[in-house]
Amino acid sequence: MEATKRDVILVGGGHASIPLIKQAKKWSEQGISVMLITASQYLYYSGMVPEYLGGVYRREQVRIDLQALCLAHNIEFRKAQVVGLEPEHRRLTTAKGDRYVCRLTVFDIGSRNPNLPGMENISPTKPLHKIERLEKFTENHLLNPTESKKQHLVIVGGGAAGVEIALNISARVKAYQRHTSLKLTLIEEQDRLLSRFPASAGEYVSDWLQKRGVDVRIKRKTTRIDKDQLVLDDDHTLPYDFGLWATGPTGQPIFAEAGLECDQKQFLWIEDTLRHAEYPWLFAAGDCVRIRQLPDLEKLGIHAVKQGAQLLHNVDAAVQQMVEGNHPKDAELESFKPYPVAPVIISTGGKKAIWITSRTWFSGKSFLRLKHWLDARWIEDYQYPIDQKIALSEKLHTRYALKQ
């Protein structure tokens, strides 16, 4: 089968590369063909998903329709997963067997949860679009007073993602406690929640969760998971109906399988220009990479979003070289510089949010307002069609957060 040729292929359509989609309209007017290949039509914004599960946002408010965005900016859209990369030939292969050859490619395919059980009643936090299964489970049992048996949701992983989702769902369960059939358990193998943050913050959220009726189990590792029960390292068996796998990121296998150098977790090594050192036609960003000059940079959404501006500048510089008939390697690129302080803002499902770094943390209503403003400001730039965009004021005054 002959490979389809394109000038620029975007793979993944993640938080870092999505600004390129808007720029592609200019490239197509310059005679450059652009294609997006992504496993999901929708990009779920990680910063808003916990509150979506907590009833603050609707589904349409927390995701970007990549197909609609591509149509608006003259990009060819293909829903498929890229499973093969041949760097020497600049060739990509999808799970459907389609093959593509490109002059320049950008990977932003995110990360994955390690040791993810392959069961329909287990939802991962990575890739995030599969969170829809958890949302459906929550909705089905949250407002169903006819249930004779409590439905058990188990969250495995007590880092920022697992804790924020537990906080938001538990707040929703508490609000409907007279009508819900849902109960929650949170399991963390470290000796406290939020283990990479200050100990007092972990104690604070643990106390908050337990007051809402969440069964918090620390220093417990899941050794086996079956369809209807988990086995912990203390040999305790925990029956469950649905599980959320929030165990932290590892890289995608496609890069190592292609013979490219990766770290021990399969994250692709990339330069701080977000370009590959050996293959100057290959750019990558977001959670799928490790930057050589910044090897300790954490996998945070704030870094991926900031990389978007740098990636846009550098990829555009490479494309302009192609327009002029030159090789992309001749482009002058800028280095990515992360924020000196990269806080995480964790919503609690109530009126407050937690502003937290590795050294300090604060809790208050102003941080929740800040979070809503930042999230809405980013996502609205990419939501199409225009007449379906949700007004900023509606997002800032969300019904659930203000009621609690």
C-alpha positions, 0 to 999 in steps of 0.5 A: 500500500502506497503511503499518503504524502503530507507536508505537516502531520500533527499527531495527537492534538494535545494541550501543547500542539493545539495552537498549531491548528489555528496557525495551519490556516496560514500554512495552507494558504502558503501551499503547505498541506496539514493533517491531524491524526488523533485517536479521539475526536475530542480533547478533554482539558485536564484542568476542568475534568475533575469539576466536570465529574463533580457536576460543576461543568457540562461535558461540552464545556470541558472538551474541544472538538478537534474535528470542528477546529480542523474544519475551521482552519483548513486541516485534514482530520483523521481519527486514528491512533498512530502505532508505527514510526519509521524515522529514517523514512519519515513514515507513520502507520496507524492502527487501521493500516494507513501509512503516511509520509511527511516532511515535518511531524509534531507529536503531542500524544500524552502519556499513559497510566502504568499497569492499566488493567484492560477492563471496561469498568476501569477508567484511566486518567491517561488518556483522559478522553476515556474518562467518559466511562467514569462520568456515565457510571457516576451519573447512573448511580448518583441520583438513583434512590432505587438501588438496593446495593451501594455502588462502590467507586475505587480510585487507585492513586492519591496524587493530585489527579486522584485527589482532585477527582475524589474531592469533586465526586465526594462533594457531589455525593454528599450533596445528594447523600439522601438519594445516592447509591454511591460510595468512594474509596481512595487507595495510595501506596505512599504513606500520605496523599499528595506525596510530592507536596507538603505533608500538611497539604496531604493531611488537609485533603485526607481529613476533608475526604474522610469527613465526606465519607471517603474511605482513605487507605494509605500505604496500601498497594494494589497487587491484583485487580479482577473484574469485581474486586481488588487485592491489596498488599495486605491480602485484603480483598476490596469489592468494587463496581468501578475503578479509576486508575490514577497511578501517574504517567509513563511514556508511549511505547511508539518512540522506543519501538522506533529506535529513538532514545527514551528515558527509563519510563519511555519518554522521548528525549527532546531538545529544549527547542522541542525538536529532536536532535537527530531528526530535525523534521520531528518535533514533540511536546507535552507529556510524551517527552523529556527535555534534555536541558530540563530533565526534572521538569514535572508532567504538569498541564501548566508546562504543556500549555506554556510549551504551546507558544514555543512549539508554535513559534518553532514549528512555524519557523520550520514551515517557513523554511519549507515554503522557501524551498529550504530544509526545516533544519535551517530554521532558527528556533527558540528554547523553551523556558518553564515558569520559575514557579509552577503551582497546581490549583486543586478544586475541592468541589466546594467554594475553595481551591488549593493553590499548591507547590512542592514547598507551600500551599494555600486554600481559599475562595480566591484560588477557585475564582482564579482557576475558573478564570484561567481554565475558561480563558484557555479553552474558549480559544479553541471551542467551535462552532462559535455559537455553541461556545459557553460564555465566560461569565457562565463558567465563572459562576458555575451553579454547583461551586456556588451552592456548596 
